[in-house]
Amino acid sequence: MSATANTLTIKEVSEKYAITINTLRYYERIGLLPKVQRNNSGYRVYSEYDENWIFYIKSMRDAGMSIETLIEYVTLFQQGIQTIPTRKELLLEQRKELAERIASMQEVLDRLDKKIDGYEQRVVKYEKNELNDDF
């Protein structure tokens, strides 16, 4: 059960975002997440604000952003609105890198599709040749 109506336990957050409990603790320890509030028993309780950060961090990690770049972004964010241009540049660079990775992966996918498309014809031709050699 949830800690309160508006918060989740570390286990619930871990399950919801498919992130290990140790990873959540690590993100907090290195400053990617703000210090998570604790209940009267000392257990972490994650607010909607915390969840938004977790979702953002997970999304950026899934997109290939390094921990170091994420730390830089979070540090800039915490410094306030005067860092907006720098944060935007950082995100633009990450977007460029992601687009390049997607393009590279698309090339591989295209090659794989071509191989698959001609697979049956090549296999049938090969098998016919093998059968002729056996008889």
N, CA, C and O atoms as a GROMACS GRO file, in nm:
protein
  540
    1MET      N    1   0.083  -0.119   0.000
    1MET     CA    2   0.000   0.000   0.000
    1MET      C    3   0.086   0.124   0.000
    1MET      O    4   0.199   0.123   0.050
    2SER      N    5   0.034   0.228  -0.055
    2SER     CA    6   0.106   0.354  -0.066
    2SER      C    7   0.120   0.420   0.070
    2SER      O    8   0.035   0.404   0.158
    3ALA      N    9   0.230   0.496   0.088
    3ALA     CA   10   0.257   0.564   0.214
    3ALA      C   11   0.144   0.659   0.249
    3ALA      O   12   0.095   0.658   0.362
    4THR      N   13   0.102   0.740   0.156
    4THR     CA   14  -0.017   0.825   0.169
    4THR      C   15  -0.078   0.834   0.031
    4THR      O   16  -0.027   0.776  -0.066
    5ALA      N   17  -0.188   0.905   0.022
    5ALA     CA   18  -0.258   0.914  -0.106
    5ALA      C   19  -0.170   0.979  -0.214
    5ALA      O   20  -0.184   0.946  -0.331
    6ASN      N   21  -0.081   1.070  -0.176
    6ASN     CA   22  -0.004   1.146  -0.273
    6ASN      C   23   0.142   1.104  -0.283
    6ASN      O   24   0.219   1.166  -0.356
    7THR      N   25   0.181   1.000  -0.213
    7THR     CA   26   0.321   0.958  -0.216
    7THR      C   27   0.331   0.809  -0.238
    7THR      O   28   0.235   0.734  -0.218
    8LEU      N   29   0.449   0.767  -0.282
    8LEU     CA   30   0.477   0.625  -0.303
    8LEU      C   31   0.600   0.585  -0.222
    8LEU      O   32   0.686   0.667  -0.193
    9THR      N   33   0.604   0.458  -0.187
    9THR     CA   34   0.723   0.405  -0.121
    9THR      C   35   0.831   0.379  -0.225
    9THR      O   36   0.804   0.381  -0.345
   10ILE      N   37   0.953   0.354  -0.179
   10ILE     CA   38   1.062   0.324  -0.271
   10ILE      C   39   1.033   0.198  -0.352
   10ILE      O   40   1.067   0.191  -0.471
   11LYS      N   41   0.969   0.100  -0.290
   11LYS     CA   42   0.934  -0.023  -0.361
   11LYS      C   43   0.832   0.006  -0.471
   11LYS      O   44   0.845  -0.046  -0.582
   12GLU      N   45   0.733   0.087  -0.441
   12GLU     CA   46   0.630   0.122  -0.541
   12GLU      C   47   0.692   0.200  -0.657
   12GLU      O   48   0.658   0.176  -0.773
   13VAL      N   49   0.780   0.292  -0.627
   13VAL     CA   50   0.846   0.370  -0.732
   13VAL      C   51   0.934   0.279  -0.817
   13VAL      O   52   0.937   0.289  -0.940
   14SER      N   53   1.006   0.190  -0.750
   14SER     CA   54   1.092   0.095  -0.820
   14SER      C   55   1.011   0.012  -0.920
   14SER      O   56   1.052  -0.005  -1.035
   15GLU      N   57   0.899  -0.037  -0.877
   15GLU     CA   58   0.813  -0.119  -0.964
   15GLU      C   59   0.749  -0.034  -1.074
   15GLU      O   60   0.743  -0.077  -1.189
   16LYS      N   61   0.702   0.083  -1.039
   16LYS     CA   62   0.633   0.169  -1.135
   16LYS      C   63   0.723   0.210  -1.251
   16LYS      O   64   0.680   0.215  -1.366
   17TYR      N   65   0.851   0.241  -1.219
   17TYR     CA   66   0.943   0.291  -1.321
   17TYR      C   67   1.047   0.189  -1.366
   17TYR      O   68   1.136   0.221  -1.445
   18ALA      N   69   1.034   0.066  -1.317
   18ALA     CA   70   1.127  -0.042  -1.353
   18ALA      C   71   1.272   0.001  -1.330
   18ALA      O   72   1.359  -0.014  -1.416
   19ILE      N   73   1.296   0.055  -1.211
   19ILE     CA   74   1.429   0.097  -1.167
   19ILE      C   75   1.453   0.027  -1.033
   19ILE      O   76   1.364   0.021  -0.948
   20THR      N   77   1.572  -0.025  -1.016
   20THR     CA   78   1.599  -0.094  -0.890
   20THR      C   79   1.600   0.004  -0.773
   20THR      O   80   1.624   0.123  -0.790
   21ILE      N   81   1.574  -0.049  -0.657
   21ILE     CA   82   1.578   0.031  -0.535
   21ILE      C   83   1.718   0.089  -0.515
   21ILE      O   84   1.733   0.205  -0.477
   22ASN      N   85   1.820   0.008  -0.542
   22ASN     CA   86   1.958   0.057  -0.529
   22ASN      C   87   1.987   0.173  -0.624
   22ASN      O   88   2.058   0.267  -0.588
   23THR      N   89   1.932   0.166  -0.745
   23THR     CA   90   1.951   0.276  -0.840
   23THR      C   91   1.884   0.403  -0.790
   23THR      O   92   1.942   0.511  -0.801
   24LEU      N   93   1.765   0.391  -0.736
   24LEU     CA   94   1.696   0.508  -0.680
   24LEU      C   95   1.778   0.571  -0.569
   24LEU      O   96   1.793   0.693  -0.562
   25ARG      N   97   1.830   0.488  -0.481
   25ARG     CA   98   1.914   0.539  -0.371
   25ARG      C   99   2.040   0.606  -0.426
   25ARG      O  100   2.083   0.710  -0.377
   26TYR      N  101   2.098   0.544  -0.529
   26TYR     CA  102   2.219   0.600  -0.593
   26TYR      C  103   2.188   0.736  -0.654
   26TYR      O  104   2.264   0.831  -0.635
   27TYR      N  105   2.078   0.747  -0.727
   27TYR     CA  106   2.041   0.875  -0.788
   27TYR      C  107   2.026   0.984  -0.682
   27TYR      O  108   2.065   1.099  -0.704
   28GLU      N  109   1.971   0.948  -0.570
   28GLU     CA  110   1.956   1.046  -0.462
   28GLU      C  111   2.093   1.082  -0.404
   28GLU      O  112   2.122   1.199  -0.380
   29ARG      N  113   2.176   0.982  -0.382
   29ARG     CA  114   2.308   1.004  -0.322
   29ARG      C  115   2.398   1.094  -0.407
   29ARG      O  116   2.472   1.176  -0.354
   30ILE      N  117   2.390   1.079  -0.541
   30ILE     CA  118   2.477   1.159  -0.628
   30ILE      C  119   2.414   1.292  -0.667
   30ILE      O  120   2.474   1.371  -0.739
   31GLY      N  121   2.293   1.317  -0.620
   31GLY     CA  122   2.231   1.447  -0.643
   31GLY      C  123   2.143   1.458  -0.766
   31GLY      O  124   2.099   1.568  -0.800
   32LEU      N  125   2.116   1.346  -0.833
   32LEU     CA  126   2.023   1.353  -0.947
   32LEU      C  127   1.881   1.376  -0.900
   32LEU      O  128   1.803   1.446  -0.965
   33LEU      N  129   1.848   1.318  -0.787
   33LEU     CA  130   1.717   1.340  -0.726
   33LEU      C  131   1.735   1.433  -0.607
   33LEU      O  132   1.835   1.426  -0.535
   34PRO      N  133   1.638   1.519  -0.588
   34PRO     CA  134   1.644   1.598  -0.464
   34PRO      C  135   1.631   1.502  -0.346
   34PRO      O  136   1.585   1.389  -0.360
   35LYS      N  137   1.671   1.549  -0.229
   35LYS     CA  138   1.655   1.464  -0.111
   35LYS      C  139   1.508   1.427  -0.097
   35LYS      O  140   1.421   1.514  -0.089
   36VAL      N  141   1.482   1.299  -0.094
   36VAL     CA  142   1.346   1.249  -0.083
   36VAL      C  143   1.302   1.258   0.063
   36VAL      O  144   1.378   1.224   0.154
   37GLN      N  145   1.180   1.304   0.082
   37GLN     CA  146   1.125   1.314   0.218
   37GLN      C  147   1.114   1.175   0.279
   37GLN      O  148   1.106   1.075   0.208
   38ARG      N  149   1.113   1.173   0.410
   38ARG     CA  150   1.099   1.045   0.481
   38ARG      C  151   0.979   1.054   0.575
   38ARG      O  152   0.944   1.162   0.624
   39ASN      N  153   0.917   0.940   0.596
   39ASN     CA  154   0.803   0.937   0.688
   39ASN      C  155   0.852   0.925   0.833
   39ASN      O  156   0.973   0.926   0.858
   40ASN      N  157   0.761   0.914   0.926
   40ASN     CA  158   0.797   0.907   1.069
   40ASN      C  159   0.883   0.786   1.102
   40ASN      O  160   0.957   0.789   1.201
   41SER      N  161   0.875   0.682   1.022
   41SER     CA  162   0.957   0.562   1.045
   41SER      C  163   1.092   0.571   0.975
   41SER      O  164   1.174   0.480   0.988
   42GLY      N  165   1.116   0.678   0.902
   42GLY     CA  166   1.244   0.696   0.833
   42GLY      C  167   1.249   0.641   0.692
   42GLY      O  168   1.355   0.644   0.628
   43TYR      N  169   1.135   0.592   0.642
   43TYR     CA  170   1.131   0.539   0.506
   43TYR      C  171   1.107   0.650   0.406
   43TYR      O  172   1.033   0.745   0.432
   44ARG      N  173   1.170   0.637   0.291
   44ARG     CA  174   1.150   0.736   0.184
   44ARG      C  175   1.005   0.734   0.137
   44ARG      O  176   0.944   0.628   0.125
   45VAL      N  177   0.952   0.853   0.110
   45VAL     CA  178   0.820   0.866   0.050
   45VAL      C  179   0.834   0.962  -0.069
   45VAL      O  180   0.875   1.077  -0.053
   46TYR      N  181   0.800   0.914  -0.185
   46TYR     CA  182   0.821   0.988  -0.309
   46TYR      C  183   0.696   1.066  -0.347
   46TYR      O  184   0.587   1.010  -0.360
   47SER      N  185   0.714   1.196  -0.364
   47SER     CA  186   0.605   1.283  -0.403
   47SER      C  187   0.591   1.283  -0.556
   47SER      O  188   0.672   1.224  -0.627
   48GLU      N  189   0.489   1.349  -0.604
   48GLU     CA  190   0.472   1.364  -0.748
   48GLU      C  191   0.592   1.438  -0.809
   48GLU      O  192   0.636   1.405  -0.919
   49TYR      N  193   0.643   1.536  -0.738
   49TYR     CA  194   0.763   1.610  -0.782
   49TYR      C  195   0.880   1.514  -0.799
   49TYR      O  196   0.950   1.518  -0.901
   50ASP      N  197   0.902   1.427  -0.701
   50ASP     CA  198   1.009   1.329  -0.709
   50ASP      C  199   0.987   1.235  -0.828
   50ASP      O  200   1.081   1.202  -0.901
   51GLU      N  201   0.864   1.192  -0.845
   51GLU     CA  202   0.832   1.104  -0.957
   51GLU      C  203   0.860   1.170  -1.092
   51GLU      O  204   0.909   1.104  -1.184
   52ASN      N  205   0.831   1.298  -1.103
   52ASN     CA  206   0.861   1.370  -1.227
   52ASN      C  207   1.010   1.366  -1.258
   52ASN      O  208   1.050   1.346  -1.372
   53TRP      N  209   1.092   1.387  -1.155
   53TRP     CA  210   1.237   1.379  -1.174
   53TRP      C  211   1.279   1.238  -1.213
   53TRP      O  212   1.363   1.221  -1.301
   54ILE      N  213   1.224   1.139  -1.148
   54ILE     CA  214   1.258   1.000  -1.180
   54ILE      C  215   1.223   0.969  -1.324
   54ILE      O  216   1.302   0.908  -1.396
   55PHE      N  217   1.103   1.010  -1.367
   55PHE     CA  218   1.062   0.987  -1.505
   55PHE      C  219   1.158   1.055  -1.602
   55PHE      O  220   1.198   0.996  -1.702
   56TYR      N  221   1.195   1.179  -1.572
   56TYR     CA  222   1.287   1.253  -1.659
   56TYR      C  223   1.423   1.183  -1.665
   56TYR      O  224   1.477   1.162  -1.773
   57ILE      N  225   1.476   1.147  -1.549
   57ILE     CA  226   1.607   1.082  -1.544
   57ILE      C  227   1.603   0.950  -1.621
   57ILE      O  228   1.693   0.922  -1.700
   58LYS      N  229   1.501   0.870  -1.597
   58LYS     CA  230   1.489   0.741  -1.666
   58LYS      C  231   1.478   0.763  -1.817
   58LYS      O  232   1.542   0.692  -1.894
   59SER      N  233   1.400   0.860  -1.859
   59SER     CA  234   1.385   0.889  -2.002
   59SER      C  235   1.518   0.928  -2.064
   59SER      O  236   1.554   0.880  -2.172
   60MET      N  237   1.590   1.015  -1.996
   60MET     CA  238   1.718   1.062  -2.050
   60MET      C  239   1.822   0.949  -2.050
   60MET      O  240   1.902   0.940  -2.143
   61ARG      N  241   1.821   0.866  -1.948
   61ARG     CA  242   1.913   0.751  -1.946
   61ARG      C  243   1.878   0.654  -2.058
   61ARG      O  244   1.967   0.602  -2.126
   62ASP      N  245   1.747   0.630  -2.079
   62ASP     CA  246   1.704   0.542  -2.188
   62ASP      C  247   1.745   0.597  -2.324
   62ASP      O  248   1.767   0.522  -2.418
   63ALA      N  249   1.754   0.729  -2.333
   63ALA     CA  250   1.795   0.794  -2.458
   63ALA      C  251   1.947   0.798  -2.472
   63ALA      O  252   1.998   0.844  -2.574
   64GLY      N  253   2.018   0.751  -2.371
   64GLY     CA  254   2.163   0.744  -2.381
   64GLY      C  255   2.239   0.855  -2.310
   64GLY      O  256   2.362   0.861  -2.320
   65MET      N  257   2.169   0.942  -2.239
   65MET     CA  258   2.239   1.051  -2.169
   65MET      C  259   2.320   0.992  -2.055
   65MET      O  260   2.273   0.907  -1.980
   66SER      N  261   2.443   1.039  -2.042
   66SER     CA  262   2.530   0.989  -1.936
   66SER      C  263   2.489   1.045  -1.800
   66SER      O  264   2.422   1.147  -1.790
   67ILE      N  265   2.530   0.976  -1.696
   67ILE     CA  266   2.505   1.023  -1.559
   67ILE      C  267   2.571   1.159  -1.539
   67ILE      O  268   2.513   1.248  -1.477
   68GLU      N  269   2.691   1.175  -1.592
   68GLU     CA  270   2.764   1.301  -1.576
   68GLU      C  271   2.687   1.418  -1.637
   68GLU      O  272   2.678   1.526  -1.578
   69THR      N  273   2.631   1.396  -1.757
   69THR     CA  274   2.553   1.501  -1.823
   69THR      C  275   2.426   1.530  -1.745
   69THR      O  276   2.385   1.646  -1.732
   70LEU      N  277   2.362   1.426  -1.694
   70LEU     CA  278   2.242   1.446  -1.612
   70LEU      C  279   2.275   1.526  -1.486
   70LEU      O  280   2.199   1.614  -1.448
   71ILE      N  281   2.385   1.495  -1.424
   71ILE     CA  282   2.426   1.570  -1.304
   71ILE      C  283   2.448   1.716  -1.341
   71ILE      O  284   2.406   1.806  -1.268
   72GLU      N  285   2.513   1.740  -1.454
   72GLU     CA  286   2.535   1.878  -1.499
   72GLU      C  287   2.401   1.949  -1.520
   72GLU      O  288   2.384   2.063  -1.479
   73TYR      N  289   2.307   1.881  -1.584
   73TYR     CA  290   2.176   1.941  -1.610
   73TYR      C  291   2.105   1.974  -1.478
   73TYR      O  292   2.053   2.084  -1.461
   74VAL      N  293   2.103   1.878  -1.387
   74VAL     CA  294   2.034   1.899  -1.259
   74VAL      C  295   2.100   2.013  -1.181
   74VAL      O  296   2.032   2.096  -1.122
   75THR      N  297   2.232   2.018  -1.182
   75THR     CA  298   2.304   2.126  -1.115
   75THR      C  299   2.266   2.260  -1.174
   75THR      O  300   2.241   2.356  -1.101
   76LEU      N  301   2.262   2.267  -1.305
   76LEU     CA  302   2.221   2.392  -1.372
   76LEU      C  303   2.077   2.427  -1.336
   76LEU      O  304   2.046   2.543  -1.308
   77PHE      N  305   1.990   2.328  -1.337
   77PHE     CA  306   1.850   2.352  -1.302
   77PHE      C  307   1.839   2.413  -1.163
   77PHE      O  308   1.763   2.508  -1.142
   78GLN      N  309   1.914   2.358  -1.070
   78GLN     CA  310   1.908   2.406  -0.932
   78GLN      C  311   1.963   2.549  -0.918
   78GLN      O  312   1.933   2.618  -0.821
   79GLN      N  313   2.043   2.592  -1.015
   79GLN     CA  314   2.099   2.727  -1.010
   79GLN      C  315   2.000   2.833  -1.057
   79GLN      O  316   2.023   2.952  -1.038
   80GLY      N  317   1.891   2.792  -1.116
   80GLY     CA  318   1.785   2.886  -1.149
   80GLY      C  319   1.771   2.920  -1.297
   80GLY      O  320   1.836   2.861  -1.384
   81ILE      N  321   1.683   3.017  -1.322
   81ILE     CA  322   1.643   3.049  -1.460
   81ILE      C  323   1.756   3.107  -1.545
   81ILE      O  324   1.750   3.101  -1.667
   82GLN      N  325   1.857   3.162  -1.481
   82GLN     CA  326   1.966   3.219  -1.560
   82GLN      C  327   2.043   3.110  -1.636
   82GLN      O  328   2.120   3.141  -1.727
   83THR      N  329   2.022   2.984  -1.601
   83THR     CA  330   2.091   2.874  -1.670
   83THR      C  331   2.008   2.814  -1.783
   83THR      O  332   2.050   2.716  -1.845
   84ILE      N  333   1.893   2.870  -1.810
   84ILE     CA  334   1.805   2.813  -1.915
   84ILE      C  335   1.878   2.801  -2.049
   84ILE      O  336   1.869   2.695  -2.112
   85PRO      N  337   1.948   2.904  -2.096
   85PRO     CA  338   2.018   2.889  -2.225
   85PRO      C  339   2.121   2.776  -2.224
   85PRO      O  340   2.134   2.702  -2.322
   86THR      N  341   2.194   2.762  -2.115
   86THR     CA  342   2.293   2.655  -2.105
   86THR      C  343   2.227   2.519  -2.102
   86THR      O  344   2.274   2.425  -2.166
   87ARG      N  345   2.117   2.508  -2.029
   87ARG     CA  346   2.043   2.381  -2.024
   87ARG      C  347   1.989   2.345  -2.161
   87ARG      O  348   1.993   2.229  -2.203
   88LYS      N  349   1.938   2.446  -2.232
   88LYS     CA  350   1.885   2.420  -2.366
   88LYS      C  351   1.996   2.369  -2.458
   88LYS      O  352   1.974   2.275  -2.533
   89GLU      N  353   2.113   2.430  -2.452
   89GLU     CA  354   2.225   2.384  -2.534
   89GLU      C  355   2.263   2.241  -2.502
   89GLU      O  356   2.289   2.161  -2.592
   90LEU      N  357   2.264   2.209  -2.375
   90LEU     CA  358   2.295   2.074  -2.332
   90LEU      C  359   2.194   1.976  -2.391
   90LEU      O  360   2.232   1.870  -2.441
   91LEU      N  361   2.066   2.011  -2.384
   91LEU     CA  362   1.962   1.924  -2.439
   91LEU      C  363   1.970   1.914  -2.590
   91LEU      O  364   1.946   1.808  -2.647
   92LEU      N  365   2.003   2.024  -2.656
   92LEU     CA  366   2.019   2.021  -2.802
   92LEU      C  367   2.132   1.927  -2.843
   92LEU      O  368   2.121   1.853  -2.941
   93GLU      N  369   2.242   1.931  -2.768
   93GLU     CA  370   2.354   1.841  -2.797
   93GLU      C  371   2.313   1.695  -2.776
   93GLU      O  372   2.349   1.608  -2.856
   94GLN      N  373   2.239   1.669  -2.671
   94GLN     CA  374   2.191   1.533  -2.645
   94GLN      C  375   2.096   1.487  -2.756
   94GLN      O  376   2.100   1.372  -2.798
   95ARG      N  377   2.012   1.578  -2.802
   95ARG     CA  378   1.919   1.545  -2.910
   95ARG      C  379   1.995   1.510  -3.037
   95ARG      O  380   1.961   1.414  -3.106
   96LYS      N  381   2.099   1.587  -3.067
   96LYS     CA  382   2.181   1.562  -3.186
   96LYS      C  383   2.245   1.423  -3.178
   96LYS      O  384   2.242   1.348  -3.275
   97GLU      N  385   2.302   1.390  -3.062
   97GLU     CA  386   2.364   1.259  -3.044
   97GLU      C  387   2.262   1.147  -3.057
   97GLU      O  388   2.290   1.044  -3.119
   98LEU      N  389   2.143   1.166  -3.000
   98LEU     CA  390   2.038   1.065  -3.010
   98LEU      C  391   1.994   1.047  -3.155
   98LEU      O  392   1.976   0.934  -3.201
   99ALA      N  393   1.977   1.157  -3.228
   99ALA     CA  394   1.937   1.149  -3.369
   99ALA      C  395   2.041   1.073  -3.450
   99ALA      O  396   2.005   0.996  -3.539
  100GLU      N  397   2.168   1.094  -3.421
  100GLU     CA  398   2.275   1.022  -3.491
  100GLU      C  399   2.269   0.872  -3.460
  100GLU      O  400   2.288   0.790  -3.549
  101ARG      N  401   2.243   0.837  -3.334
  101ARG     CA  402   2.231   0.695  -3.298
  101ARG      C  403   2.110   0.632  -3.366
  101ARG      O  404   2.117   0.518  -3.412
  102ILE      N  405   2.000   0.706  -3.372
  102ILE     CA  406   1.879   0.654  -3.438
  102ILE      C  407   1.907   0.631  -3.586
  102ILE      O  408   1.866   0.528  -3.641
  103ALA      N  409   1.975   0.725  -3.650
  103ALA     CA  410   2.006   0.711  -3.793
  103ALA      C  411   2.094   0.588  -3.816
  103ALA      O  412   2.074   0.513  -3.912
  104SER      N  413   2.191   0.569  -3.730
  104SER     CA  414   2.279   0.452  -3.742
  104SER      C  415   2.200   0.323  -3.722
  104SER      O  416   2.219   0.226  -3.796
  105MET      N  417   2.113   0.322  -3.624
  105MET     CA  418   2.031   0.204  -3.599
  105MET      C  419   1.935   0.178  -3.715
  105MET      O  420   1.907   0.063  -3.749
  106GLN      N  421   1.884   0.285  -3.777
  106GLN     CA  422   1.795   0.270  -3.892
  106GLN      C  423   1.868   0.205  -4.008
  106GLN      O  424   1.810   0.122  -4.079
  107GLU      N  425   1.995   0.242  -4.028
  107GLU     CA  426   2.074   0.179  -4.134
  107GLU      C  427   2.088   0.029  -4.109
  107GLU      O  428   2.075  -0.051  -4.202
  108VAL      N  429   2.114  -0.009  -3.986
  108VAL     CA  430   2.127  -0.150  -3.951
  108VAL      C  431   1.994  -0.221  -3.972
  108VAL      O  432   1.990  -0.332  -4.025
  109LEU      N  433   1.884  -0.157  -3.930
  109LEU     CA  434   1.752  -0.216  -3.949
  109LEU      C  435   1.721  -0.234  -4.097
  109LEU      O  436   1.666  -0.337  -4.136
  110ASP      N  437   1.756  -0.136  -4.179
  110ASP     CA  438   1.734  -0.146  -4.324
  110ASP      C  439   1.812  -0.264  -4.384
  110ASP      O  440   1.759  -0.338  -4.466
  111ARG      N  441   1.938  -0.280  -4.340
  111ARG     CA  442   2.019  -0.392  -4.388
  111ARG      C  443   1.958  -0.525  -4.346
  111ARG      O  444   1.953  -0.620  -4.424
  112LEU      N  445   1.913  -0.531  -4.223
  112LEU     CA  446   1.850  -0.653  -4.172
  112LEU      C  447   1.723  -0.685  -4.249
  112LEU      O  448   1.699  -0.800  -4.285
  113ASP      N  449   1.641  -0.582  -4.274
  113ASP     CA  450   1.518  -0.604  -4.352
  113ASP      C  451   1.550  -0.657  -4.492
  113ASP      O  452   1.482  -0.746  -4.542
  114LYS      N  453   1.653  -0.602  -4.554
  114LYS     CA  454   1.693  -0.647  -4.688
  114LYS      C  455   1.737  -0.794  -4.683
  114LYS      O  456   1.702  -0.873  -4.771
  115LYS      N  457   1.813  -0.828  -4.582
  115LYS     CA  458   1.858  -0.966  -4.567
  115LYS      C  459   1.738  -1.059  -4.548
  115LYS      O  460   1.732  -1.166  -4.608
  116ILE      N  461   1.645  -1.019  -4.464
  116ILE     CA  462   1.526  -1.099  -4.438
  116ILE      C  463   1.442  -1.113  -4.565
  116ILE      O  464   1.393  -1.222  -4.595
  117ASP      N  465   1.424  -1.003  -4.639
  117ASP     CA  466   1.343  -1.006  -4.760
  117ASP      C  467   1.396  -1.106  -4.862
  117ASP      O  468   1.316  -1.173  -4.928
  118GLY      N  469   1.526  -1.118  -4.876
  118GLY     CA  470   1.582  -1.211  -4.975
  118GLY      C  471   1.616  -1.346  -4.918
  118GLY      O  472   1.668  -1.432  -4.990
  119TYR      N  473   1.589  -1.366  -4.792
  119TYR     CA  474   1.631  -1.488  -4.724
  119TYR      C  475   1.570  -1.614  -4.785
  119TYR      O  476   1.642  -1.709  -4.816
  120GLU      N  477   1.440  -1.615  -4.803
  120GLU     CA  478   1.374  -1.736  -4.854
  120GLU      C  479   1.424  -1.772  -4.992
  120GLU      O  480   1.448  -1.890  -5.020
  121GLN      N  481   1.441  -1.673  -5.078
  121GLN     CA  482   1.488  -1.702  -5.214
  121GLN      C  483   1.627  -1.764  -5.210
  121GLN      O  484   1.654  -1.861  -5.281
  122ARG      N  485   1.716  -1.709  -5.126
  122ARG     CA  486   1.852  -1.763  -5.118
  122ARG      C  487   1.853  -1.902  -5.055
  122ARG      O  488   1.928  -1.989  -5.099
  123VAL      N  489   1.772  -1.924  -4.953
  123VAL     CA  490   1.769  -2.054  -4.887
  123VAL      C  491   1.712  -2.160  -4.981
  123VAL      O  492   1.766  -2.270  -4.990
  124VAL      N  493   1.605  -2.127  -5.050
  124VAL     CA  494   1.545  -2.223  -5.143
  124VAL      C  495   1.645  -2.258  -5.252
  124VAL      O  496   1.659  -2.375  -5.287
  125LYS      N  497   1.713  -2.160  -5.307
  125LYS     CA  498   1.813  -2.183  -5.411
  125LYS      C  499   1.926  -2.271  -5.358
  125LYS      O  500   1.969  -2.364  -5.426
  126TYR      N  501   1.972  -2.243  -5.238
  126TYR     CA  502   2.079  -2.322  -5.177
  126TYR      C  503   2.034  -2.466  -5.154
  126TYR      O  504   2.106  -2.560  -5.185
  127GLU      N  505   1.913  -2.481  -5.100
  127GLU     CA  506   1.863  -2.615  -5.072
  127GLU      C  507   1.844  -2.695  -5.201
  127GLU      O  508   1.868  -2.816  -5.203
  128LYS      N  509   1.800  -2.630  -5.308
  128LYS     CA  510   1.785  -2.700  -5.435
  128LYS      C  511   1.922  -2.748  -5.485
  128LYS      O  512   1.934  -2.860  -5.536
  129ASN      N  513   2.023  -2.664  -5.470
  129ASN     CA  514   2.158  -2.705  -5.511
  129ASN      C  515   2.210  -2.820  -5.428
  129ASN      O  516   2.275  -2.911  -5.480
  130GLU      N  517   2.184  -2.817  -5.299
  130GLU     CA  518   2.228  -2.925  -5.207
  130GLU      C  519   2.158  -3.055  -5.242
  130GLU      O  520   2.220  -3.161  -5.244
  131LEU      N  521   2.028  -3.046  -5.270
  131LEU     CA  522   1.953  -3.167  -5.303
  131LEU      C  523   2.003  -3.229  -5.434
  131LEU      O  524   2.011  -3.351  -5.446
  132ASN      N  525   2.036  -3.144  -5.531
  132ASN     CA  526   2.087  -3.195  -5.659
  132ASN      C  527   2.221  -3.266  -5.639
  132ASN      O  528   2.250  -3.364  -5.707
  133ASP      N  529   2.303  -3.216  -5.545
  133ASP     CA  530   2.433  -3.279  -5.520
  133ASP      C  531   2.417  -3.415  -5.455
  133ASP      O  532   2.502  -3.503  -5.473
  134ASP      N  533   2.310  -3.434  -5.379
  134ASP     CA  534   2.289  -3.560  -5.308
  134ASP      C  535   2.238  -3.670  -5.402
  134ASP      O  536   2.255  -3.788  -5.373
  135PHE      N  537   2.177  -3.633  -5.511
  135PHE     CA  538   2.118  -3.735  -5.599
  135PHE      C  539   2.199  -3.759  -5.720
  135PHE      O  540   2.162  -3.842  -5.803
   0.00000   0.00000   0.00000
